[in-house]
Amino acid sequence: MNATHAHTERFEADYLIETPFDPAQVAEIMAGEQSSGTFVRVANETDALRERSRAQVIHIAELEPASRPSLSNAFLTRKGVTGPWRRAIVTLSFPVSNVGANLPTLAATVSGNLYDLGEVTGMRLLTLRLPAAYRQRFDMPVHGVRGTRAITGVARGAMIGTIIKPNVGMGTEETALLVRGLCEAGVDFIKDDEVCANPEHAPLDARVRAVMKEVRAYRDRAGRHVMVAFNITDDLDAMRRHAELIEAEEGSCVMASINWCGFSAIQALRRSTGLVLHAHRNGYGMMSRDESLGMSFQAYQTLWRLAGVDHMHVHGLQGKFAQTDQEVIESAQACATPLTADIEDRVLPAFSSGQWAGTVPATFAATQSDDLLFMSGGGILAHPDGPQAGVLSVRQAWQAVTDGVTLEQFAKDAPELRTALAFFGGRA
């Protein structure tokens, strides 16, 4: 079924489907629905037009059937269709010329109405592969891994970050004082919480000015820039305005809740600012937690990397969220892998959610890399001996894994790590 044509550039997508019908029949329906657009030939649809524009079925690999349908389906109920519920991996190939360098339409093409097809009781976009020339037509990360290291001055080793939560009620000055303490504690990166953007008790404009005053003062004292990811999630005009203020205040990073801003807004933001763009994925669980629905992280992060983001959240190992450690590992590996050969477009994987010194060994064992941002909220801010001890405990944990010794061994001469293991260990 290899129908790739030499005369037109194409991209490919893999899907998991579940259906009571022949998977080959359903694959052809998918190809038509997402390209030539309907289940029957329409007026003026010539063979030549169909050859040029129709998606093609490249491969089908049938899997073990399901014992019951994964999703309800009124279409099948009306028709009285029952199982067996056949499952398969389907690969489709799409002409680049159908889409062009249009990210929202690319997303609509590889997903879109496929989730609503009456023939399926399961549909999941797994992977997305792009030719190099096509990838180059989209935005690149401005900073990525190398740029973030350069700005923070962390030439080697994991970058250590934490999260402040002014949404719990802290005002502008309280937040600035907390940032001062965190800078002195030695963090490399501080980010806002995803649900705190521009609250009335700590307006973003005032907060940026107050926080950056402390960051600049610390830089002047210590000779080190601490990156602060201000959450500027809003409408596009507001995000641009906030980014301009952060640049004027000598900040280096903005954060946005990408799922709620949308592809077009993030692309426009990317093109209007040279700041590091920290992509927060909150809401991704609605696309990923059902194994028969939504999309896997490889496809998800591919689409968002085309918008030019620099950092991507991957959650954390042994963390507080629902994802398995294997999913977190695969997500980090996807971020660390160029989308196409010979193009440096890696983004920095940001580990968060329930992370502390005790989760460092699993993180290092899984990634075998320190090209990552390791963010610890409570694991730093709730350390019994204060945030500075919290930061030290995380750094000590990274030093231990680098030296090839256990945390317990290293903690014999590292009181901050020893306290963290005793305090957080019973809560993990």
C-alpha positions as CSV (number, residue, x, y, z in Angstrom):
1,M,0.0,0.0,0.0
2,N,3.0,2.3,-0.4
3,A,1.6,5.3,-2.3
4,T,4.1,8.0,-1.5
5,H,4.6,10.1,-4.6
6,A,8.0,11.5,-5.6
7,H,6.5,14.7,-7.2
8,T,5.1,16.1,-4.0
9,E,6.4,16.7,-0.5
10,R,4.4,14.8,2.2
11,F,4.2,14.4,5.9
12,E,3.1,11.3,7.9
13,A,1.0,10.6,10.9
14,D,0.4,7.4,12.9
15,Y,-2.9,6.6,14.5
16,L,-4.3,4.0,16.9
17,I,-7.9,3.2,15.7
18,E,-10.6,1.0,17.1
19,T,-13.5,0.0,14.9
20,P,-16.0,-2.8,14.3
21,F,-15.2,-2.5,10.6
22,D,-12.3,-3.6,8.4
23,P,-9.4,-1.3,9.5
24,A,-8.3,-0.9,5.9
25,Q,-11.7,0.5,5.0
26,V,-11.7,2.9,7.9
27,A,-8.2,4.0,7.0
28,E,-9.4,5.0,3.6
29,I,-12.3,6.9,5.1
30,M,-9.8,8.7,7.4
31,A,-7.6,9.6,4.4
32,G,-10.5,11.0,2.4
33,E,-12.0,12.9,5.3
34,Q,-8.8,14.8,6.1
35,S,-7.9,15.6,2.5
36,S,-10.4,15.4,-0.4
37,G,-13.0,15.7,2.3
38,T,-16.0,13.4,1.8
39,F,-17.0,9.8,1.4
40,V,-18.2,10.0,-2.2
41,R,-16.7,11.7,-5.3
42,V,-18.1,15.2,-5.7
43,A,-18.6,17.4,-8.7
44,N,-15.4,18.4,-10.6
45,E,-13.3,16.0,-8.5
46,T,-11.2,14.5,-11.3
47,D,-8.7,11.6,-10.9
48,A,-5.9,14.1,-11.4
49,L,-7.1,16.3,-8.5
50,R,-7.6,13.3,-6.3
51,E,-4.1,12.0,-7.1
52,R,-2.6,15.4,-6.2
53,S,-4.5,16.2,-3.0
54,R,-5.8,13.0,-1.4
55,A,-4.1,11.6,1.7
56,Q,-2.8,8.1,1.2
57,V,-2.8,5.0,3.4
58,I,0.8,3.9,3.9
59,H,0.6,1.1,6.4
60,I,-1.8,-0.8,8.6
61,A,-0.8,-3.1,11.4
62,E,-3.7,-4.8,13.2
63,L,-3.5,-5.4,16.9
64,E,-5.4,-7.6,19.4
65,P,-9.1,-6.7,19.4
66,A,-10.7,-5.0,22.4
67,S,-13.4,-6.8,24.4
68,R,-15.6,-3.8,24.5
69,P,-15.8,-0.4,22.7
70,S,-13.6,2.2,24.3
71,L,-16.0,5.1,23.5
72,S,-19.7,5.4,23.0
73,N,-20.9,5.9,19.5
74,A,-24.5,6.9,18.5
75,F,-23.8,6.3,14.8
76,L,-23.0,2.6,15.5
77,T,-25.9,2.3,17.9
78,R,-28.4,3.6,15.3
79,K,-27.1,1.1,12.8
80,G,-27.2,-1.8,15.3
81,V,-23.5,-2.5,14.8
82,T,-21.7,-4.6,17.4
83,G,-18.1,-5.9,17.7
84,P,-15.7,-7.4,17.5
85,W,-13.8,-4.2,18.2
86,R,-10.8,-4.3,15.9
87,R,-7.7,-2.2,16.7
88,A,-4.9,-1.2,14.4
89,I,-2.0,1.2,13.9
90,V,-2.7,3.2,10.7
91,T,-0.1,5.4,8.9
92,L,-1.4,8.2,6.6
93,S,0.6,10.4,4.3
94,F,-0.6,13.9,3.5
95,P,0.5,16.3,0.8
96,V,2.3,19.4,2.2
97,S,0.6,21.4,-0.6
98,N,-2.8,20.9,1.1
99,V,-1.6,22.7,4.1
100,G,1.4,24.9,3.6
101,A,3.1,26.6,6.5
102,N,-0.2,26.9,8.4
103,L,0.0,25.5,11.9
104,P,-3.7,25.6,12.9
105,T,-4.6,23.9,9.6
106,L,-1.8,21.3,10.1
107,A,-3.3,20.5,13.5
108,A,-6.8,20.3,12.0
109,T,-5.5,18.0,9.2
110,V,-3.9,15.5,11.4
111,S,-6.6,15.4,14.0
112,G,-9.8,17.5,13.5
113,N,-12.9,15.6,12.5
114,L,-11.1,12.2,12.8
115,Y,-12.2,12.2,16.5
116,D,-15.8,12.4,15.4
117,L,-15.9,9.6,12.8
118,G,-18.9,7.4,13.2
119,E,-16.8,4.3,12.1
120,V,-14.6,4.4,15.2
121,T,-14.8,3.7,18.9
122,G,-11.2,4.8,19.4
123,M,-9.0,7.4,17.7
124,R,-5.6,8.6,18.9
125,L,-2.9,10.5,17.1
126,L,0.4,8.9,18.0
127,T,3.3,10.4,16.1
128,L,3.9,13.1,13.5
129,R,6.8,13.1,11.1
130,L,7.7,16.1,8.9
131,P,10.2,16.5,6.0
132,A,13.1,18.8,6.9
133,A,12.2,21.4,4.3
134,Y,8.7,21.6,5.6
135,R,9.8,21.9,9.2
136,Q,12.0,24.9,8.3
137,R,9.0,26.8,7.1
138,F,7.8,27.1,10.7
139,D,9.1,28.9,13.7
140,M,12.2,27.6,15.5
141,P,13.0,28.0,19.2
142,V,14.8,31.2,19.7
143,H,16.8,29.9,22.8
144,G,16.1,26.3,23.5
145,V,18.6,24.4,25.6
146,R,21.7,26.2,24.7
147,G,20.2,29.7,25.0
148,T,18.7,29.0,28.4
149,R,22.0,27.8,29.6
150,A,23.7,30.9,28.3
151,I,21.2,33.3,29.9
152,T,21.3,31.6,33.3
153,G,25.0,31.0,33.2
154,V,24.5,27.2,34.0
155,A,27.1,25.8,31.6
156,R,26.6,22.2,32.8
157,G,24.3,20.3,35.2
158,A,20.6,20.4,35.6
159,M,19.0,23.8,35.8
160,I,17.2,24.0,39.2
161,G,13.9,25.9,39.3
162,T,11.0,26.5,41.6
163,I,7.4,27.8,41.4
164,I,5.9,30.8,43.3
165,K,2.2,30.9,43.8
166,P,1.0,34.5,44.2
167,N,-2.5,33.1,43.4
168,V,-2.6,32.0,47.1
169,G,-3.1,35.6,47.9
170,M,0.4,37.2,48.1
171,G,0.5,40.8,47.0
172,T,3.1,42.4,44.8
173,E,5.7,43.3,47.4
174,E,5.3,39.9,49.2
175,T,6.0,38.2,45.9
176,A,9.0,40.3,45.2
177,L,10.4,39.5,48.7
178,L,10.0,35.8,48.0
179,V,11.8,36.2,44.7
180,R,14.6,38.0,46.5
181,G,15.0,35.1,48.9
182,L,14.9,32.5,46.2
183,C,17.6,34.3,44.2
184,E,19.7,34.4,47.3
185,A,18.9,30.7,47.8
186,G,20.6,29.9,44.5
187,V,17.9,28.9,42.1
188,D,18.4,29.2,38.4
189,F,14.8,29.6,37.4
190,I,11.6,30.8,39.0
191,K,8.2,30.6,37.4
192,D,4.7,31.7,38.1
193,D,1.9,29.2,38.8
194,E,-0.2,28.5,35.7
195,V,-3.4,29.8,37.3
196,C,-1.8,33.1,38.3
197,A,-1.4,35.6,35.5
198,N,-2.9,39.0,36.3
199,P,-4.9,38.7,39.6
200,E,-6.3,41.8,41.2
201,H,-4.2,41.3,44.4
202,A,-0.9,41.2,42.4
203,P,-1.4,42.9,39.0
204,L,1.1,41.6,36.5
205,D,2.5,45.0,35.5
206,A,3.2,46.0,39.1
207,R,4.5,42.4,39.9
208,V,6.9,42.5,36.9
209,R,8.4,45.8,38.0
210,A,8.8,44.7,41.7
211,V,10.2,41.3,40.9
212,M,12.6,42.4,38.3
213,K,13.9,45.1,40.6
214,E,14.9,42.3,43.0
215,V,16.3,40.2,40.1
216,R,18.5,43.0,38.9
217,A,19.7,43.9,42.4
218,Y,20.7,40.2,42.9
219,R,22.4,40.2,39.5
220,D,24.4,43.3,40.4
221,R,25.4,41.7,43.7
222,A,26.1,38.1,42.6
223,G,26.9,38.5,38.9
224,R,24.2,35.9,38.0
225,H,20.9,36.3,36.2
226,V,18.0,34.3,37.6
227,M,15.4,33.6,34.9
228,V,11.8,34.4,35.9
229,A,9.0,33.0,33.8
230,F,6.2,35.5,34.2
231,N,2.8,34.0,33.3
232,I,1.4,36.3,30.6
233,T,-1.4,34.1,29.5
234,D,-4.1,36.4,28.2
235,D,-5.4,37.7,24.8
236,L,-2.7,38.4,22.3
237,D,-2.6,42.1,22.6
238,A,-2.2,41.8,26.4
239,M,0.5,39.2,26.0
240,R,2.5,41.4,23.6
241,R,2.2,44.3,26.0
242,H,3.3,42.3,29.0
243,A,6.3,40.8,27.0
244,E,7.4,44.3,26.1
245,L,7.3,45.4,29.7
246,I,9.3,42.3,30.8
247,E,11.9,43.1,28.1
248,A,12.1,46.7,29.2
249,E,12.6,45.5,32.8
250,E,15.5,43.3,31.6
251,G,13.6,40.1,32.1
252,S,14.4,37.0,30.1
253,C,11.3,34.7,30.0
254,V,7.6,34.6,29.6
255,M,5.2,31.7,30.2
256,A,1.9,30.9,28.6
257,S,-0.7,28.2,29.0
258,I,-0.5,27.1,25.4
259,N,-3.6,25.0,25.1
260,W,-5.8,27.9,26.1
261,C,-4.0,30.6,24.1
262,G,-4.0,28.6,20.9
263,F,-1.5,28.0,18.1
264,S,-2.0,31.4,16.3
265,A,-1.6,33.4,19.5
266,I,1.6,31.6,20.5
267,Q,3.0,31.9,17.0
268,A,2.3,35.6,17.0
269,L,3.8,36.0,20.5
270,R,6.9,34.1,19.3
271,R,7.4,36.5,16.4
272,S,7.0,39.6,18.5
273,T,9.4,38.9,21.3
274,G,12.9,37.5,21.7
275,L,12.3,36.4,25.2
276,V,12.5,32.7,26.2
277,L,9.0,31.2,25.7
278,H,8.1,28.7,28.4
279,A,5.2,26.5,27.3
280,H,3.0,25.3,30.0
281,R,0.9,22.3,28.9
282,N,-1.9,22.4,31.5
283,G,-5.0,20.8,30.1
284,Y,-3.0,18.2,28.1
285,G,-4.4,15.5,30.2
286,M,-7.8,15.9,28.5
287,M,-6.1,14.9,25.3
288,S,-3.9,12.1,26.6
289,R,-5.3,10.2,29.6
290,D,-7.6,7.9,27.7
291,E,-5.4,5.6,25.7
292,S,-8.0,5.3,22.9
293,L,-8.5,9.0,22.4
294,G,-6.7,12.3,21.9
295,M,-3.0,12.4,21.1
296,S,0.3,11.2,22.4
297,F,3.0,13.6,23.6
298,Q,5.2,13.1,20.5
299,A,2.6,14.5,18.2
300,Y,1.5,17.2,20.7
301,Q,5.0,18.6,21.3
302,T,5.7,18.4,17.5
303,L,2.9,20.8,16.8
304,W,3.8,23.2,19.6
305,R,7.5,23.2,18.7
306,L,6.4,24.5,15.3
307,A,5.2,27.5,17.1
308,G,8.7,28.2,18.3
309,V,8.5,27.5,22.0
310,D,11.8,27.1,24.0
311,H,10.6,25.0,27.0
312,M,8.0,22.2,27.3
313,H,6.5,20.8,30.4
314,V,6.8,17.0,30.7
315,H,5.6,16.5,34.3
316,G,7.8,14.6,36.7
317,L,9.0,11.1,37.6
318,Q,7.3,9.6,40.7
319,G,5.2,12.8,40.7
320,K,1.8,13.7,41.9
321,F,0.0,13.5,38.5
322,A,-1.6,10.5,36.7
323,Q,1.1,10.0,34.0
324,T,3.3,6.9,34.3
325,D,7.0,7.3,34.6
326,Q,7.4,5.8,31.2
327,E,5.2,8.5,29.6
328,V,7.2,11.2,31.4
329,I,10.5,9.6,30.1
330,E,9.2,9.4,26.5
331,S,8.0,13.0,26.7
332,A,11.4,14.2,27.8
333,Q,13.1,12.2,25.1
334,A,10.8,13.7,22.5
335,C,11.7,17.2,23.6
336,A,15.4,16.3,23.4
337,T,15.1,14.9,19.9
338,P,15.4,17.2,16.8
339,L,12.2,17.0,14.7
340,T,14.3,16.4,11.6
341,A,17.9,15.5,11.0
342,D,20.5,18.3,10.9
343,I,18.2,20.9,12.4
344,E,18.9,22.0,16.0
345,D,15.4,22.6,17.3
346,R,15.5,20.8,20.6
347,V,13.5,22.3,23.4
348,L,14.3,22.2,27.1
349,P,12.2,19.6,29.0
350,A,10.8,21.0,32.1
351,F,10.2,18.5,34.9
352,S,7.7,19.4,37.6
353,S,4.9,18.1,39.8
354,G,5.9,16.6,43.1
355,Q,9.6,16.9,42.4
356,W,12.2,17.1,45.2
357,A,15.7,15.8,45.9
358,G,14.4,12.2,46.3
359,T,13.1,12.1,42.7
360,V,16.5,13.2,41.2
361,P,17.9,9.6,40.9
362,A,14.9,8.4,38.9
363,T,15.1,11.4,36.7
364,F,18.8,11.0,35.9
365,A,18.5,7.3,35.4
366,A,15.7,7.8,32.9
367,T,17.2,10.6,30.9
368,Q,21.0,10.0,31.3
369,S,21.2,13.8,30.8
370,D,21.2,17.0,32.7
371,D,20.0,19.1,29.8
372,L,16.8,19.7,31.6
373,L,15.0,22.1,34.0
374,F,14.2,20.4,37.3
375,M,11.5,22.4,39.1
376,S,10.7,21.8,42.7
377,G,8.0,23.8,44.4
378,G,7.3,22.3,47.8
379,G,10.5,20.4,47.7
380,I,12.4,23.7,48.0
381,L,10.0,26.1,49.6
382,A,8.8,23.6,52.3
383,H,12.2,22.4,53.3
384,P,12.3,22.5,57.2
385,D,15.5,24.6,57.1
386,G,14.2,27.1,54.5
387,P,14.4,27.6,50.7
388,Q,18.2,27.9,50.6
389,A,18.5,24.5,52.2
390,G,15.8,23.2,49.8
391,V,17.8,24.4,46.8
392,L,21.0,22.9,48.3
393,S,19.3,19.6,48.9
394,V,18.3,19.3,45.2
395,R,21.8,20.3,44.0
396,Q,23.3,17.8,46.4
397,A,21.0,15.1,44.9
398,W,22.2,15.9,41.4
399,Q,25.8,15.9,42.6
400,A,25.2,12.4,44.1
401,V,23.9,10.9,40.9
402,T,26.7,12.5,38.9
403,D,29.2,11.0,41.3
404,G,27.5,7.6,41.1
405,V,26.6,7.3,44.7
406,T,23.3,6.9,46.5
407,L,21.5,9.8,48.1
408,E,21.9,8.2,51.5
409,Q,25.6,7.9,51.1
410,F,26.0,11.5,49.9
411,A,23.7,12.8,52.7
412,K,26.1,11.6,55.4
413,D,28.1,14.8,54.6
414,A,25.2,16.9,53.3
415,P,22.8,18.0,56.1
416,E,20.4,19.7,53.7
417,L,19.9,16.5,51.7
418,R,19.8,14.4,54.9
419,T,17.0,16.6,56.2
420,A,15.1,16.5,52.9
421,L,15.2,12.7,52.8
422,A,13.9,12.5,56.4
423,F,11.2,15.1,55.9
424,F,9.9,14.5,52.4
425,G,10.7,10.8,52.2
426,G,7.7,9.8,54.3
427,R,5.4,12.0,52.1
428,A,6.5,10.7,48.7
